[in-house]
Amino acid sequence: MSVPTVTATNDTTAASSTATAKNNDIFSSKLDGNAFLTLFLTQLQYQDPTNPMESYEMAAQLAQFASVEKLAGINTTLSQLESALSSLGNAQMVDLIGKEVVAQSNSLQVTDGTASEATYSFDLASGDPATVTITISDENGSVVRTKTLTGQAGGDHKVAWDGLDDAGNKAPDGSYTFAVKAYDNLGNALDVTSTVTGLAYSYRLDQSSPYLILDGPGGVRVPTGNILAITQTTAS
């Protein structure tokens, strides 16, 4: 006599599979507050009756949920504060238009054959003069003009470029950069700070780094973080 085969269905296993499927659906998207509560209630519903969740475990999970909710709220508040501060900063930068700005930069702009104003400075420990080499390059990095100056004292000096190249030809209008190297009488290199000066013409809201444009629409671009000094111009 054959014995019929009986297939038993494990309710706990089926329930666990259902819970796993629901959990997978939850984790397939962003786990927000509602998703957490759904997961937590599902966990309570399908827990093993013979080994229920301990009260301290439940309290720990609820505490974690509360902490996450608070952090999410703080993040939202910080984002709103950042946006407000950015708007305030932009409004303040607009007030700079028309004022004289000094900024750390090595950029030059030639307009109608005239180079924009730039300066450099260095300190000397001794009273002996320094030797300075100024190299001016175009947008492609090609050297346009090289000047060597001797007998310079420490302090501020202008980049006195007449807009001509080494051959004596007028340099085309456009953007240029300058590099300054200074050496003391012993041949030791000195730290040099390069700056540009001009009237703030406009303020551009670039996503990576907002900047000012000096002395006209095609002037030198100065990132706002490089500004060293601002001076109110006197009306003539």
VOPAGU-2260 file (C-alpha; in pm, 1 decimal, decimal comma):
REM VOPAGU-2260
SITE   aa  ch    i         X         Y         Z
SITE  MET   A    0       0,0       0,0       0,0
SITE  SER   A    1     154,5     322,5    -106,2
SITE  VAL   A    2     167,4     611,5     131,0
SITE  PRO   A    3      45,9     938,4     -17,7
SITE  THR   A    4     302,4    1215,7     -21,9
SITE  VAL   A    5     201,6    1511,7     180,8
SITE  THR   A    6     356,5    1852,6     101,6
SITE  ALA   A    7     351,8    2085,5     397,7
SITE  THR   A    8     356,1    2459,8     347,9
SITE  ASN   A    9     558,0    2652,8     600,0
SITE  ASP   A   10     359,7    2965,1     676,8
SITE  THR   A   11     659,6    3125,4     839,2
SITE  THR   A   12     873,4    3070,2     528,0
SITE  ALA   A   13     601,1    3210,6     299,6
SITE  ALA   A   14     555,7    3507,8     525,5
SITE  SER   A   15     931,5    3563,4     530,9
SITE  SER   A   16     942,8    3554,2     149,6
SITE  THR   A   17     661,4    3807,0     131,1
SITE  ALA   A   18     839,9    4032,4     373,8
SITE  THR   A   19    1164,5    4002,4     177,2
SITE  ALA   A   20     986,9    4098,8    -145,4
SITE  LYS   A   21     832,0    4400,3      20,2
SITE  ASN   A   22    1167,9    4499,1     167,1
SITE  ASN   A   23    1331,6    4473,0    -174,3
SITE  ASP   A   24    1065,8    4703,2    -318,4
SITE  ILE   A   25    1136,0    4950,3     -41,4
SITE  PHE   A   26    1512,6    4947,5     -89,3
SITE  SER   A   27    1478,9    4977,8    -466,9
SITE  SER   A   28    1398,1    5345,2    -416,8
SITE  LYS   A   29    1489,5    5614,0    -169,7
SITE  LEU   A   30    1428,9    5510,0     192,1
SITE  ASP   A   31    1230,3    5800,6     330,0
SITE  GLY   A   32    1031,0    5821,9     653,5
SITE  ASN   A   33     723,5    5642,3     517,9
SITE  ALA   A   34     937,0    5363,4     373,4
SITE  PHE   A   35    1110,2    5317,8     707,7
SITE  LEU   A   36     780,4    5286,5     890,6
SITE  THR   A   37     654,8    5034,6     632,8
SITE  LEU   A   38     969,5    4829,6     677,4
SITE  PHE   A   39     948,3    4850,0    1055,1
SITE  LEU   A   40     581,9    4741,5    1069,0
SITE  THR   A   41     648,6    4460,6     821,3
SITE  GLN   A   42     929,3    4342,0    1042,9
SITE  LEU   A   43     697,4    4336,6    1345,1
SITE  GLN   A   44     421,2    4161,7    1151,5
SITE  TYR   A   45     636,4    3874,6    1029,4
SITE  GLN   A   46     869,5    3827,6    1322,2
SITE  ASP   A   47     905,0    3481,4    1473,0
SITE  PRO   A   48     646,8    3449,3    1756,9
SITE  THR   A   49     885,5    3221,8    1944,5
SITE  ASN   A   50    1166,6    3477,3    1922,9
SITE  PRO   A   51    1010,5    3824,4    1910,7
SITE  MET   A   52    1210,1    4142,3    1883,7
SITE  GLU   A   53    1349,3    4258,1    2214,0
SITE  SER   A   54    1218,5    4589,4    2344,6
SITE  TYR   A   55    1565,6    4744,1    2344,2
SITE  GLU   A   56    1607,1    4652,3    1975,8
SITE  MET   A   57    1277,8    4820,1    1892,0
SITE  ALA   A   58    1380,1    5129,7    2087,0
SITE  ALA   A   59    1715,9    5140,4    1906,7
SITE  GLN   A   60    1549,0    5127,1    1564,2
SITE  LEU   A   61    1302,6    5400,3    1656,0
SITE  ALA   A   62    1587,5    5614,3    1786,9
SITE  GLN   A   63    1776,4    5567,6    1462,1
SITE  PHE   A   64    1466,7    5665,9    1265,6
SITE  ALA   A   65    1424,0    5981,1    1475,4
SITE  SER   A   66    1791,1    6072,9    1422,5
SITE  VAL   A   67    1764,2    6027,3    1046,9
SITE  GLU   A   68    1451,3    6242,5    1034,4
SITE  LYS   A   69    1625,8    6519,2    1230,9
SITE  LEU   A   70    1932,0    6503,7    1007,4
SITE  ALA   A   71    1713,3    6526,8     699,2
SITE  GLY   A   72    1545,9    6834,6     844,9
SITE  ILE   A   73    1883,8    6991,2     925,3
SITE  ASN   A   74    2005,7    6924,3     572,4
SITE  THR   A   75    1699,5    7096,1     426,9
SITE  THR   A   76    1749,6    7395,7     655,8
SITE  LEU   A   77    2118,0    7423,6     564,1
SITE  SER   A   78    2032,0    7412,6     193,7
SITE  GLN   A   79    1782,1    7694,2     239,9
SITE  LEU   A   80    2037,3    7893,6     441,6
SITE  GLU   A   81    2303,3    7840,8     175,3
SITE  SER   A   82    2065,6    7966,7     -92,2
SITE  ALA   A   83    1978,3    8274,3     115,5
SITE  LEU   A   84    2344,5    8355,5     184,4
SITE  SER   A   85    2429,6    8311,7    -183,4
SITE  SER   A   86    2155,3    8556,8    -282,5
SITE  LEU   A   87    2277,5    8804,4     -19,0
SITE  GLY   A   88    2635,5    8771,8    -141,3
SITE  ASN   A   89    2531,1    8830,2    -501,4
SITE  ALA   A   90    2343,7    9143,9    -402,2
SITE  GLN   A   91    2652,0    9274,1    -221,1
SITE  MET   A   92    2876,2    9201,8    -519,1
SITE  VAL   A   93    2653,4    9409,7    -745,0
SITE  ASP   A   94    2733,5    9707,4    -520,1
SITE  LEU   A   95    3098,4    9678,4    -628,1
SITE  ILE   A   96    3021,7    9789,4    -982,9
SITE  GLY   A   97    3190,3   10123,0   -1049,7
SITE  LYS   A   98    3439,0   10085,5    -764,0
SITE  GLU   A   99    3812,1   10029,4    -794,5
SITE  VAL   A  100    3908,1    9669,9    -723,6
SITE  VAL   A  101    4248,9    9522,5    -644,0
SITE  ALA   A  102    4265,8    9144,6    -680,5
SITE  GLN   A  103    4528,0    8873,6    -680,1
SITE  SER   A  104    4571,8    8773,6   -1042,9
SITE  ASN   A  105    4829,5    8744,2   -1321,2
SITE  SER   A  106    4594,3    8841,5   -1604,7
SITE  LEU   A  107    4630,9    9128,8   -1848,0
SITE  GLN   A  108    4394,7    9260,9   -2110,9
SITE  VAL   A  109    4500,1    9459,9   -2415,2
SITE  THR   A  110    4229,8    9690,7   -2551,9
SITE  ASP   A  111    4299,4    9928,6   -2842,7
SITE  GLY   A  112    4670,1    9862,9   -2794,4
SITE  THR   A  113    4670,1    9957,7   -2426,0
SITE  ALA   A  114    4742,7    9700,1   -2154,8
SITE  SER   A  115    4541,7    9689,2   -1833,9
SITE  GLU   A  116    4703,2    9784,1   -1503,4
SITE  ALA   A  117    4886,5    9517,4   -1304,3
SITE  THR   A  118    5135,2    9518,0   -1018,5
SITE  TYR   A  119    5365,1    9282,9    -829,9
SITE  SER   A  120    5529,8    9298,1    -490,5
SITE  PHE   A  121    5803,4    9121,5    -298,2
SITE  ASP   A  122    5993,0    9163,1      27,6
SITE  LEU   A  123    6369,1    9189,9      70,7
SITE  ALA   A  124    6533,4    9090,5     395,9
SITE  SER   A  125    6834,0    9308,0     315,2
SITE  GLY   A  126    6861,7    9648,0     155,8
SITE  ASP   A  127    7033,1    9507,0    -151,4
SITE  PRO   A  128    6834,4    9545,9    -476,5
SITE  ALA   A  129    6674,4    9255,3    -660,5
SITE  THR   A  130    6672,4    9144,0   -1022,9
SITE  VAL   A  131    6327,2    9090,9   -1171,9
SITE  THR   A  132    6220,8    8913,0   -1489,9
SITE  ILE   A  133    5869,6    8971,1   -1627,6
SITE  THR   A  134    5738,9    8731,4   -1892,0
SITE  ILE   A  135    5416,3    8813,8   -2077,2
SITE  SER   A  136    5238,4    8535,7   -2269,9
SITE  ASP   A  137    4931,8    8521,5   -2493,3
SITE  GLU   A  138    4627,8    8294,7   -2456,0
SITE  ASN   A  139    4814,3    8007,8   -2622,6
SITE  GLY   A  140    5104,5    8029,4   -2379,1
SITE  SER   A  141    5345,2    8175,9   -2635,8
SITE  VAL   A  142    5585,3    8433,9   -2493,5
SITE  VAL   A  143    5514,9    8781,5   -2631,0
SITE  ARG   A  144    5745,4    9000,9   -2425,4
SITE  THR   A  145    6026,3    8946,9   -2175,3
SITE  LYS   A  146    6163,1    9226,0   -1957,8
SITE  THR   A  147    6455,1    9209,8   -1713,5
SITE  LEU   A  148    6481,1    9483,6   -1452,6
SITE  THR   A  149    6769,5    9534,9   -1212,3
SITE  GLY   A  150    6817,3    9736,2    -898,1
SITE  GLN   A  151    6460,4    9698,3    -771,4
SITE  ALA   A  152    6384,8    9752,5    -403,8
SITE  GLY   A  153    6127,7    9552,6    -212,3
SITE  GLY   A  154    5765,2    9664,5    -221,0
SITE  ASP   A  155    5504,4    9729,3    -489,9
SITE  HIS   A  156    5592,7    9775,2    -856,9
SITE  LYS   A  157    5386,9    9822,8   -1172,7
SITE  VAL   A  158    5400,4    9588,5   -1469,7
SITE  ALA   A  159    5488,6    9863,3   -1713,5
SITE  TRP   A  160    5397,6    9696,0   -2041,0
SITE  ASP   A  161    5355,0    9924,3   -2339,8
SITE  GLY   A  162    5156,8    9663,3   -2536,1
SITE  LEU   A  163    5445,6    9582,0   -2771,7
SITE  ASP   A  164    5605,7    9242,1   -2831,5
SITE  ASP   A  165    5980,3    9170,3   -2826,1
SITE  ALA   A  166    6007,2    9269,4   -3193,4
SITE  GLY   A  167    5850,5    9609,2   -3126,2
SITE  ASN   A  168    5519,5    9522,2   -3290,1
SITE  LYS   A  169    5185,8    9608,0   -3134,1
SITE  ALA   A  170    5033,4    9304,8   -2962,0
SITE  PRO   A  171    4679,7    9215,7   -3077,4
SITE  ASP   A  172    4391,6    9301,0   -2847,7
SITE  GLY   A  173    4300,8    9011,7   -2620,1
SITE  SER   A  174    4385,3    8831,2   -2299,0
SITE  TYR   A  175    4739,9    8781,4   -2171,3
SITE  THR   A  176    4912,3    8656,7   -1857,9
SITE  PHE   A  177    5230,1    8770,2   -1686,9
SITE  ALA   A  178    5479,8    8584,4   -1468,6
SITE  VAL   A  179    5724,0    8760,5   -1238,3
SITE  LYS   A  180    6042,7    8607,0   -1098,1
SITE  ALA   A  181    6257,1    8801,7    -851,7
SITE  TYR   A  182    6602,6    8715,2    -713,9
SITE  ASP   A  183    6809,9    8881,6    -445,6
SITE  ASN   A  184    7180,0    8967,3    -488,1
SITE  LEU   A  185    7274,9    8613,0    -383,6
SITE  GLY   A  186    7052,5    8455,8    -647,8
SITE  ASN   A  187    6784,9    8338,1    -403,8
SITE  ALA   A  188    6429,6    8335,3    -540,5
SITE  LEU   A  189    6185,8    8571,9    -369,8
SITE  ASP   A  190    5813,1    8523,0    -310,1
SITE  VAL   A  191    5619,9    8745,0    -550,6
SITE  THR   A  192    5253,3    8845,3    -529,6
SITE  SER   A  193    5085,6    8952,7    -853,7
SITE  THR   A  194    4777,7    9176,2    -856,0
SITE  VAL   A  195    4554,6    9357,6   -1102,9
SITE  THR   A  196    4365,8    9682,2   -1055,9
SITE  GLY   A  197    4062,9    9821,7   -1235,5
SITE  LEU   A  198    3707,4    9949,1   -1213,8
SITE  ALA   A  199    3443,8    9679,9   -1164,3
SITE  TYR   A  200    3239,2    9682,6   -1484,5
SITE  SER   A  201    3006,9    9385,0   -1430,2
SITE  TYR   A  202    2943,8    9082,9   -1210,5
SITE  ARG   A  203    2887,9    8742,0   -1369,7
SITE  LEU   A  204    2710,9    8453,1   -1193,0
SITE  ASP   A  205    2919,2    8161,4   -1311,2
SITE  GLN   A  206    2815,0    7825,6   -1158,0
SITE  SER   A  207    3169,9    7722,5   -1071,1
SITE  SER   A  208    3305,1    8059,4    -954,7
SITE  PRO   A  209    3130,9    8400,0    -981,5
SITE  TYR   A  210    3364,0    8673,0   -1104,0
SITE  LEU   A  211    3397,5    9044,7   -1172,0
SITE  ILE   A  212    3497,0    9195,2   -1505,4
SITE  LEU   A  213    3721,0    9500,3   -1480,3
SITE  ASP   A  214    3742,4    9802,9   -1709,7
SITE  GLY   A  215    3484,9    9713,7   -1973,0
SITE  PRO   A  216    3307,8    9414,8   -2129,1
SITE  GLY   A  217    3632,0    9257,3   -2251,9
SITE  GLY   A  218    3830,7    9327,5   -1937,4
SITE  VAL   A  219    4016,6    9105,8   -1693,7
SITE  ARG   A  220    3806,6    8845,4   -1515,7
SITE  VAL   A  221    3859,6    8833,8   -1139,3
SITE  PRO   A  222    3712,2    8555,8    -919,9
SITE  THR   A  223    3540,4    8709,5    -619,0
SITE  GLY   A  224    3757,4    8505,9    -382,4
SITE  ASN   A  225    4070,3    8682,4    -516,4
SITE  ILE   A  226    3962,4    9036,2    -425,4
SITE  LEU   A  227    4210,8    9204,8    -191,6
SITE  ALA   A  228    4083,6    9563,8    -173,4
SITE  ILE   A  229    3788,1    9777,2    -280,9
SITE  THR   A  230    3801,7   10155,2    -309,9
SITE  GLN   A  231    3519,7   10400,6    -361,2
SITE  THR   A  232    3602,7   10611,1    -667,0
SITE  THR   A  233    3571,8   10987,0    -647,2
SITE  ALA   A  234    3341,7   11148,8    -902,8
SITE  SER   A  235    3527,1   11398,1   -1120,5
